[in-house]
Amino acid sequence: MKRYFVAFGLFALITFAASCKKDDGDTVAPPRDYAVQYASEKDSIEKYLKNHYIVSVDEDFNVILDSIDNPGTQTSIWDQTEYPLQSKIVKSTNTENLPDYTVYYIMLNQGVGDAPTRGDNVLISYRGNTLSDVQFDYQPFPQTSFSLATTIEGWQNIIPLFKAGTYVDVPSSPDPASYENYGAGLMFLPSGLGYYNAPTSALIPSYGSLVFSFKLYAVQYVDSDNDGLLNRYEMDSNGDLVGIDTDGDTIPNYLDNDDDGDGYLTKTEITIPNTNPVQYYEFGSIPTCTEGGSQRHLDASCH
């Protein structure tokens, strides 16, 4: 059984590219066209996958990659089948970032616990490298959860494909608490879903594609708009939170405390009548006004 022993250490967030402001006097070149840039990076990422191989994956899902120097004995990431290369089509939420991105990833282990949405909190360890095999960040011992909503878009789309592990703390054991059977994988991100022309580290080139290995230990579900519904109940069947906007006010449901725009708070509409103290319907039990209709917090004609 795979185990990860939690150790002491500091945990720093990898994202917040917007926090790195340039001085007002700086002259900044206009960003490149997203589609043109992605076409170049997609080719570079695929060449990386075809020219690198998985050296090893240990029992804790620590993975080592290296460039191929003996094609006769080293099978590329692209061609190997032990950990099949997978992909997901991703659209950016930035209306100027138009390409349909093919994001390649590898699932070393899916995990057995909860899967997060992009609005939930996660406890993750990770390593970040460039396509030149330069390590720019490494956080092996996370102590603090953080919101996926604060991370780069590549993370927001790939991490939810994985599940958390099981927390194990045996009171009589001298061993520290641990996680077992957690999600672990690799993702290969174009800069349009990363830092693009504003990298957060001097080790990351502008428009640099990124390689992350990661382990998802724990998930904490969040109600971002305090409307009584966890974010995970305000997403579509593909796990997309951003695109669900029932009242069309440009605010996605998971950030909108009046989902149907009828002037009644969602929390009010999911309250069970005549309860003291106040109780709320379980998500699957929220009533509708008409047979086969939408739940009443999503139906502007129903209060």
C-alpha positions as CSV (number, residue, x, y, z in Angstrom):
1,M,0.0,0.0,0.0
2,K,1.4,3.4,-1.0
3,R,2.2,5.7,1.9
4,Y,3.3,9.3,2.2
5,F,4.6,10.4,5.6
6,V,3.8,14.0,6.5
7,A,6.9,15.9,7.6
8,F,7.5,19.4,8.9
9,G,8.3,22.2,6.5
10,L,7.0,25.4,4.9
11,F,4.5,25.4,2.0
12,A,4.5,28.1,-0.6
13,L,1.9,28.6,-3.2
14,I,3.0,28.2,-6.8
15,T,0.5,30.5,-8.5
16,F,-0.5,34.2,-8.0
17,A,1.2,35.4,-11.2
18,A,-0.8,38.6,-10.9
19,S,1.0,39.4,-7.7
20,C,4.2,40.2,-9.6
21,K,3.5,43.7,-10.7
22,K,5.9,45.6,-13.0
23,D,7.0,49.1,-12.2
24,D,5.0,51.8,-13.9
25,G,8.0,52.9,-15.8
26,D,8.6,49.4,-17.4
27,T,8.0,49.0,-21.1
28,V,6.2,45.8,-21.7
29,A,5.9,44.3,-25.2
30,P,2.4,43.2,-26.2
31,P,1.7,39.6,-25.5
32,R,2.0,37.2,-28.5
33,D,-1.1,35.8,-30.2
34,Y,-2.3,32.9,-28.2
35,A,-3.2,30.7,-31.1
36,V,0.2,31.2,-32.8
37,Q,2.1,30.7,-29.6
38,Y,0.1,27.5,-28.7
39,A,0.8,25.9,-32.1
40,S,4.6,26.3,-31.5
41,E,4.3,25.0,-27.9
42,K,2.1,22.0,-28.8
43,D,4.9,20.9,-31.1
44,S,7.5,21.4,-28.5
45,I,5.5,19.5,-25.8
46,E,5.0,16.6,-28.1
47,K,8.7,16.5,-29.0
48,Y,9.5,16.4,-25.3
49,L,7.1,13.5,-24.8
50,K,8.7,11.6,-27.7
51,N,12.2,12.4,-26.6
52,H,11.9,11.7,-22.9
53,Y,11.2,8.5,-20.9
54,I,10.1,7.5,-17.5
55,V,13.2,6.3,-15.7
56,S,11.4,5.1,-12.5
57,V,8.3,5.5,-10.4
58,D,8.8,4.4,-6.8
59,E,6.2,3.2,-4.2
60,D,5.4,6.7,-3.2
61,F,4.9,7.8,-6.8
62,N,8.0,9.8,-7.0
63,V,8.8,9.9,-10.7
64,I,12.0,10.5,-12.6
65,L,12.1,11.6,-16.2
66,D,15.1,11.8,-18.5
67,S,15.9,12.4,-22.1
68,I,16.3,9.3,-24.3
69,D,19.9,8.4,-25.2
70,N,19.3,4.7,-26.0
71,P,16.1,4.3,-28.0
72,G,16.6,0.5,-28.0
73,T,16.0,0.2,-24.3
74,Q,14.2,3.4,-23.4
75,T,10.6,3.8,-24.4
76,S,9.3,7.4,-24.8
77,I,6.6,8.8,-22.6
78,W,4.6,9.1,-25.8
79,D,4.9,5.4,-26.6
80,Q,5.1,3.6,-23.2
81,T,1.9,1.9,-22.0
82,E,2.5,1.2,-18.3
83,Y,1.2,4.7,-17.5
84,P,-0.7,5.6,-20.6
85,L,-0.5,9.2,-21.8
86,Q,-3.9,10.8,-21.7
87,S,-5.2,14.2,-22.8
88,K,-8.0,16.7,-22.1
89,I,-9.3,19.5,-24.3
90,V,-9.2,22.7,-22.2
91,K,-10.7,26.2,-22.9
92,S,-9.3,29.2,-21.0
93,T,-11.7,31.4,-19.1
94,N,-9.8,34.4,-20.5
95,T,-12.0,35.6,-23.4
96,E,-8.8,36.6,-25.3
97,N,-7.2,33.2,-24.9
98,L,-9.1,31.3,-27.6
99,P,-7.3,28.1,-28.6
100,D,-8.7,24.7,-27.7
101,Y,-5.7,23.4,-25.7
102,T,-4.8,19.7,-25.7
103,V,-3.3,19.1,-22.3
104,Y,-1.4,15.9,-21.9
105,Y,-1.3,14.2,-18.5
106,I,-0.4,10.8,-16.9
107,M,-2.3,9.2,-14.1
108,L,0.2,7.3,-12.0
109,N,-2.6,6.7,-9.5
110,Q,-6.2,8.1,-9.5
111,G,-6.7,8.0,-5.7
112,V,-9.7,6.7,-3.7
113,G,-11.1,9.7,-1.9
114,D,-12.9,12.9,-3.0
115,A,-12.2,14.7,-6.3
116,P,-12.0,18.5,-6.1
117,T,-13.7,21.1,-8.2
118,R,-11.6,24.0,-9.3
119,G,-13.1,26.0,-6.5
120,D,-12.2,23.6,-3.6
121,N,-9.2,23.5,-1.3
122,V,-6.5,20.9,-1.8
123,L,-3.4,19.6,0.0
124,I,-0.8,18.8,-2.7
125,S,2.9,18.2,-3.0
126,Y,4.5,18.9,-6.4
127,R,7.6,19.5,-8.5
128,G,7.8,21.9,-11.4
129,N,10.2,21.7,-14.3
130,T,10.6,23.4,-17.7
131,L,10.9,21.5,-20.9
132,S,14.7,22.1,-20.6
133,D,14.5,19.9,-17.4
134,V,15.2,22.9,-15.2
135,Q,13.5,22.6,-11.8
136,F,11.9,25.9,-10.8
137,D,9.8,24.8,-7.8
138,Y,9.6,21.9,-5.4
139,Q,7.2,21.5,-2.4
140,P,7.5,17.9,-1.0
141,F,6.0,18.4,2.4
142,P,2.7,20.5,2.2
143,Q,1.3,21.6,5.6
144,T,-1.4,23.9,4.4
145,S,-4.3,23.5,1.9
146,F,-5.0,26.1,-0.7
147,S,-7.7,26.9,-3.2
148,L,-7.4,25.5,-6.7
149,A,-9.1,28.7,-7.8
150,T,-5.8,30.6,-7.0
151,T,-3.7,28.4,-9.3
152,I,-2.9,28.5,-12.9
153,E,-5.6,27.2,-15.3
154,G,-3.7,24.0,-16.1
155,W,-4.0,22.9,-12.5
156,Q,-7.6,23.9,-12.3
157,N,-8.5,21.6,-15.2
158,I,-6.2,18.6,-14.5
159,I,-6.1,18.2,-10.7
160,P,-10.0,17.6,-10.6
161,L,-9.4,14.4,-12.6
162,F,-7.7,12.9,-9.6
163,K,-8.9,12.0,-6.1
164,A,-7.5,12.4,-2.6
165,G,-6.1,9.7,-0.5
166,T,-7.0,8.2,2.9
167,Y,-5.6,9.9,6.1
168,V,-4.0,7.4,8.5
169,D,-3.1,8.3,12.0
170,V,-2.5,5.3,14.4
171,P,-2.4,6.7,18.0
172,S,-0.2,3.9,19.3
173,S,2.2,4.0,16.4
174,P,5.5,5.9,16.6
175,D,5.2,6.7,12.9
176,P,3.8,10.2,11.9
177,A,0.4,10.5,10.3
178,S,0.3,9.6,6.6
179,Y,-1.8,9.5,3.5
180,E,-2.4,6.3,1.5
181,N,-3.8,5.6,-2.0
182,Y,-3.7,9.3,-3.0
183,G,-3.9,10.6,-6.5
184,A,-0.6,11.1,-8.3
185,G,0.3,12.2,-11.8
186,L,2.1,14.3,-14.3
187,M,0.8,17.2,-16.4
188,F,2.5,18.9,-19.4
189,L,1.2,22.5,-19.7
190,P,1.4,25.0,-22.5
191,S,2.1,28.5,-21.2
192,G,-1.4,29.7,-22.2
193,L,-2.6,27.7,-19.2
194,G,0.4,28.6,-17.1
195,Y,2.2,31.9,-16.7
196,Y,2.3,32.9,-20.4
197,N,4.5,36.0,-20.7
198,A,4.5,36.8,-17.0
199,P,6.4,33.9,-15.2
200,T,6.7,34.0,-11.5
201,S,10.3,32.6,-11.4
202,A,13.5,33.7,-13.2
203,L,13.9,30.0,-14.0
204,I,10.8,30.0,-16.1
205,P,11.2,31.6,-19.6
206,S,8.5,33.8,-20.9
207,Y,6.0,31.6,-22.9
208,G,7.5,28.6,-21.2
209,S,5.8,25.2,-21.2
210,L,5.8,23.4,-17.9
211,V,6.0,19.9,-16.5
212,F,4.5,19.2,-13.1
213,S,4.5,16.0,-11.1
214,F,2.1,16.1,-8.1
215,K,0.3,14.1,-5.4
216,L,-3.2,15.0,-4.2
217,Y,-3.5,14.1,-0.5
218,A,-6.6,15.8,0.7
219,V,-9.7,17.8,-0.5
220,Q,-11.8,20.2,1.4
221,Y,-15.1,21.1,-0.2
222,V,-16.0,24.8,-0.3
223,D,-19.1,26.9,-0.6
224,S,-17.6,30.0,-2.2
225,D,-20.7,32.2,-2.3
226,N,-22.1,31.0,1.1
227,D,-25.4,30.1,-0.5
228,G,-25.8,26.8,1.3
229,L,-24.5,24.7,-1.7
230,L,-21.0,23.3,-1.9
231,N,-19.2,24.2,-5.1
232,R,-19.3,20.6,-6.2
233,Y,-23.1,20.8,-6.5
234,E,-22.8,23.9,-8.8
235,M,-20.9,22.3,-11.7
236,D,-21.8,20.5,-14.9
237,S,-21.3,16.8,-15.7
238,N,-17.8,17.6,-16.9
239,G,-16.8,19.2,-13.6
240,D,-16.9,22.7,-15.0
241,L,-17.8,25.4,-12.5
242,V,-17.1,28.5,-14.6
243,G,-19.6,27.8,-17.4
244,I,-22.7,27.3,-15.2
245,D,-24.6,30.6,-15.1
246,T,-28.3,30.0,-14.8
247,D,-29.4,33.6,-14.8
248,G,-27.0,34.8,-17.4
249,D,-25.6,37.6,-15.3
250,T,-22.0,36.6,-16.1
251,I,-21.4,35.4,-12.6
252,P,-21.1,31.6,-12.4
253,N,-23.5,29.9,-10.0
254,Y,-20.7,28.9,-7.6
255,L,-20.0,32.6,-7.0
256,D,-23.6,33.8,-7.3
257,N,-25.8,33.8,-4.1
258,D,-29.0,34.2,-6.3
259,D,-28.5,31.6,-9.0
260,D,-31.7,32.2,-10.9
261,G,-31.7,36.0,-10.5
262,D,-35.3,36.1,-9.1
263,G,-34.4,38.4,-6.2
264,Y,-34.6,35.5,-3.7
265,L,-31.3,34.2,-2.2
266,T,-30.4,30.6,-3.1
267,K,-30.0,29.9,0.6
268,T,-33.6,31.1,1.2
269,E,-34.9,28.9,-1.6
270,I,-33.3,25.7,-0.3
271,T,-34.5,26.3,3.3
272,I,-36.8,23.6,4.6
273,P,-40.0,25.5,5.7
274,N,-41.0,25.7,9.4
275,T,-37.7,24.4,10.8
276,N,-36.2,25.8,14.0
277,P,-33.3,25.9,14.0
278,V,-33.2,26.5,10.2
279,Q,-32.4,23.4,8.2
280,Y,-31.6,23.1,4.5
281,Y,-32.5,20.5,1.9
282,E,-29.9,18.0,0.9
283,F,-28.9,18.9,-2.7
284,G,-30.7,15.9,-4.2
285,S,-33.9,16.7,-2.3
286,I,-34.3,20.3,-3.3
287,P,-37.9,20.4,-4.6
288,T,-39.1,21.6,-8.0
289,C,-42.2,23.6,-8.8
290,T,-43.3,21.4,-11.7
291,E,-42.8,17.8,-12.4
292,G,-39.6,17.4,-14.3
293,G,-38.7,21.0,-13.8
294,S,-35.5,22.6,-12.4
295,Q,-34.9,22.7,-8.7
296,R,-36.5,25.8,-7.3
297,H,-33.2,27.7,-6.7
298,L,-32.6,27.4,-10.5
299,D,-36.2,28.4,-11.6
300,A,-36.9,32.1,-11.5
301,S,-40.7,31.4,-11.6
302,C,-40.5,29.3,-8.5
303,H,-39.9,30.5,-4.9
